[in-house]
């Protein structure tokens, strides 16, 4: 906004105006901006899909453990391990931490628990548990991939640079097209409004980049994907 106001003021003060084809300039900003917004929205939709798969795997494991022939203490221990995995998964997604090492260690504890009881847990039971854990692994890795790998940084930087440059070119062009004697407040309003729209779209895209951090209106409510909700 400050750049927009300063651009119009300097153009009037130093009598700067020229004609530029705004179509090319709008393509340079709008096209990559719309592309990044669509990309962020698709990632958000994919995240919802993988969260549903994650919860389905967790619920299936809970059902299987409850109806299995495990001893009571073994059943309680496995459920506690799954609860720890759930808590660590949600904490990891809400943070901006890229490493998934702590979460992997929690998942590995389930394997360690099963392996430590290889004499009491039958092979068929272990195979079924590992089958459901495979689905859980896949869902967690997919969610982590969305969490870590975002819209290309170079494309976002390109959009941001051109949004800041835009009023420097747009202001003198508007003055050239409507004439220097036209109401100055109207020119200020048009330039500020245009820049506000562009930066708002950029901020919307930036919020969609982080669908798990609870900082945007469209963020995913992770608590809805807990086993007990």
C-alpha positions as CSV (number, residue, x, y, z in Angstrom):
1,X,0.0,0.0,0.0
2,X,2.9,2.4,0.9
3,X,4.5,1.6,-2.5
4,X,1.2,2.3,-4.3
5,X,0.7,5.7,-2.6
6,X,4.4,6.7,-3.1
7,X,4.2,5.7,-6.8
8,X,1.2,7.9,-7.5
9,X,2.6,10.8,-5.5
10,X,6.0,10.7,-7.3
11,X,4.4,10.5,-10.7
12,X,2.3,13.6,-10.0
13,X,5.2,15.4,-8.3
14,X,7.8,14.8,-11.1
15,X,5.2,14.7,-13.9
16,X,6.0,11.0,-14.8
17,X,3.6,9.3,-17.2
18,X,4.0,6.8,-20.0
19,X,2.0,4.2,-21.8
20,X,2.6,0.5,-21.2
21,X,0.6,-2.5,-22.4
22,X,-0.8,-3.7,-19.1
23,X,-2.0,-7.0,-20.7
24,X,1.6,-8.3,-20.7
25,X,2.1,-7.1,-17.1
26,X,-1.1,-8.7,-15.9
27,X,-0.1,-12.0,-17.5
28,X,3.2,-11.8,-15.8
29,X,1.5,-11.5,-12.4
30,X,-2.0,-13.1,-12.7
31,X,-1.1,-16.3,-14.5
32,X,1.6,-17.5,-12.1
33,X,-0.5,-16.3,-9.1
34,X,-3.5,-18.3,-10.2
35,X,-1.3,-21.3,-11.0
36,X,0.2,-21.2,-7.4
37,X,-3.3,-20.8,-5.8
38,X,-4.7,-23.8,-7.8
39,X,-1.6,-25.8,-6.8
40,X,-2.0,-25.0,-3.1
41,X,-5.7,-25.8,-3.3
42,X,-5.0,-29.2,-4.9
43,X,-2.5,-30.0,-2.2
44,X,-5.1,-29.1,0.4
45,X,-7.6,-31.5,-1.2
46,X,-4.9,-34.2,-1.3
47,X,-4.1,-33.6,2.3
48,X,-7.8,-34.2,3.2
49,X,-7.7,-37.5,1.2
50,X,-4.6,-38.7,3.0
51,X,-5.9,-37.7,6.4
52,X,-9.0,-39.8,5.8
53,X,-6.7,-42.8,4.8
54,X,-4.6,-42.1,8.0
55,X,-7.7,-42.2,10.2
56,X,-9.0,-45.2,8.5
57,X,-5.8,-47.1,9.1
58,X,-5.7,-46.0,12.8
59,X,-9.3,-47.0,13.4
60,X,-8.8,-50.4,11.7
61,X,-5.7,-51.0,14.0
62,X,-7.8,-50.1,17.0
63,X,-10.6,-52.4,16.0
64,X,-8.2,-55.2,15.2
65,X,-6.3,-54.9,18.5
66,X,-9.6,-54.8,20.5
67,X,-11.0,-58.0,18.8
68,X,-7.6,-59.9,18.7
69,X,-6.4,-62.6,21.1
70,X,-3.8,-60.4,22.7
71,X,-3.5,-60.3,26.5
72,X,-5.1,-57.3,28.3
73,X,-1.7,-55.7,29.1
74,X,-0.5,-56.2,25.5
75,X,-3.7,-54.6,24.2
76,X,-3.3,-51.6,26.5
77,X,0.3,-51.2,25.5
78,X,-0.4,-51.2,21.8
79,X,-3.2,-48.7,22.2
80,X,-0.9,-46.4,24.1
81,X,1.6,-46.7,21.3
82,X,-1.0,-45.8,18.7
83,X,-2.2,-42.8,20.8
84,X,1.4,-41.6,20.9
85,X,1.7,-41.9,17.1
86,X,-1.5,-39.9,16.7
87,X,-0.4,-37.1,19.0
88,X,3.1,-36.9,17.4
89,X,1.5,-36.9,13.9
90,X,-0.8,-33.9,14.7
91,X,2.0,-32.0,16.4
92,X,4.3,-32.6,13.5
93,X,1.8,-31.4,10.9
94,X,1.0,-28.3,13.0
95,X,4.6,-27.3,13.3
96,X,6.9,-26.1,10.5
97,X,9.5,-28.9,11.3
98,X,10.6,-30.7,8.2
99,X,12.2,-33.7,10.0
100,X,9.9,-36.7,10.7
101,X,12.5,-38.6,12.7
102,X,10.6,-38.4,16.1
103,X,7.4,-39.6,14.4
104,X,9.3,-42.5,12.8
105,X,10.7,-43.5,16.1
106,X,7.1,-43.7,17.6
107,X,6.0,-45.9,14.7
108,X,9.0,-48.1,15.1
109,X,8.1,-48.7,18.7
110,X,5.1,-50.8,17.4
111,X,7.4,-53.0,15.5
112,X,9.7,-53.3,18.5
113,X,6.7,-54.2,20.7
114,X,5.6,-57.0,18.3
115,X,9.1,-58.2,17.8
116,X,9.7,-58.4,21.6
117,X,6.7,-60.7,21.9
118,X,7.4,-62.9,18.9
119,X,7.0,-66.0,21.0
120,X,3.5,-65.1,22.3
121,X,2.1,-63.3,19.2
122,X,1.3,-65.7,16.4
123,X,2.7,-65.3,12.9
124,X,-0.7,-64.7,11.3
125,X,-1.4,-62.0,13.9
126,X,1.9,-60.3,13.2
127,X,1.3,-60.4,9.5
128,X,-2.1,-58.7,9.9
129,X,-0.7,-56.0,12.2
130,X,2.1,-55.3,9.8
131,X,-0.4,-55.1,6.9
132,X,-2.4,-52.4,8.7
133,X,0.8,-50.6,9.8
134,X,1.9,-50.5,6.2
135,X,-1.3,-48.5,5.3
136,X,-0.5,-46.2,8.3
137,X,3.1,-45.7,7.1
138,X,1.9,-44.8,3.6
139,X,-0.6,-42.2,4.9
140,X,1.9,-40.6,7.3
141,X,4.5,-40.4,4.5
142,X,2.0,-38.8,2.1
143,X,1.0,-36.2,4.7
144,X,4.6,-35.4,5.5
145,X,5.3,-35.0,1.7
146,X,2.6,-32.4,1.5
147,X,3.8,-30.8,4.7
148,X,7.4,-30.5,3.5
149,X,7.2,-30.0,-0.2
150,X,5.3,-26.9,-1.2
151,X,4.7,-24.6,-4.2
152,X,8.1,-23.9,-5.9
153,X,9.8,-21.1,-4.0
154,X,11.1,-19.5,-7.2
155,X,7.6,-19.1,-8.6
156,X,6.3,-17.6,-5.3
157,X,9.3,-15.2,-5.2
158,X,8.7,-14.3,-8.8
159,X,5.0,-13.4,-8.0
160,X,6.0,-11.4,-5.0
161,X,8.6,-9.3,-6.8
162,X,6.3,-8.4,-9.6
163,X,3.5,-7.5,-7.2
164,X,5.8,-5.0,-5.5
165,X,7.0,-3.6,-8.9
166,X,3.5,-3.4,-10.4
167,X,2.4,0.0,-8.9
168,X,5.6,1.6,-10.2
169,X,4.5,0.8,-13.7
170,X,0.7,0.9,-13.2
171,X,0.6,4.4,-11.7
172,X,2.2,6.4,-14.5
173,X,0.2,4.4,-17.1
174,X,-3.1,5.2,-15.4
175,X,-2.1,8.9,-15.3
176,X,-1.2,8.8,-19.0
177,X,-4.5,7.2,-19.9
178,X,-6.9,9.4,-18.0
179,X,-4.8,12.6,-18.0
180,X,-3.0,14.6,-15.4
181,X,-5.9,16.9,-14.7
182,X,-8.3,14.1,-13.6
183,X,-9.2,13.8,-10.0
184,X,-6.0,12.6,-8.2
185,X,-7.9,10.8,-5.4
186,X,-9.5,8.6,-8.0
187,X,-6.1,7.6,-9.3
188,X,-4.9,6.9,-5.8
189,X,-8.0,4.7,-5.2
190,X,-7.6,2.7,-8.4
191,X,-3.9,2.0,-7.8
192,X,-4.3,1.1,-4.2
193,X,-7.3,-1.1,-4.8
194,X,-5.5,-3.0,-7.6
195,X,-2.5,-3.6,-5.4
196,X,-4.7,-4.6,-2.5
197,X,-6.4,-7.3,-4.7
198,X,-3.0,-8.7,-5.9
199,X,-1.4,-8.8,-2.4
200,X,-4.6,-10.3,-0.9
201,X,-4.5,-13.1,-3.5
202,X,-0.9,-13.7,-2.7
203,X,-1.7,-13.9,1.0
204,X,-4.5,-16.3,0.4
205,X,-2.1,-18.6,-1.6
206,X,0.4,-18.3,1.2
207,X,-2.1,-19.4,3.8
208,X,-3.1,-22.4,1.7
209,X,0.5,-23.4,1.6
210,X,0.3,-24.3,5.3
211,X,-3.1,-26.1,5.6
212,X,-2.2,-27.7,9.0
213,X,-1.0,-24.7,11.2
214,X,-4.4,-23.3,12.2
215,X,-3.5,-19.8,11.1
216,X,-5.8,-19.4,8.1
217,X,-9.6,-19.5,7.6
218,X,-9.3,-22.5,5.3
219,X,-6.9,-24.6,7.4
220,X,-7.7,-28.2,8.0
221,X,-9.1,-29.0,11.4
222,X,-6.8,-31.9,12.4
223,X,-8.8,-32.7,15.5
224,X,-11.6,-34.0,13.3
225,X,-9.3,-36.8,12.1
226,X,-8.5,-38.2,15.5
227,X,-9.5,-41.7,16.3
228,X,-11.7,-40.4,19.2
229,X,-13.3,-37.2,18.0
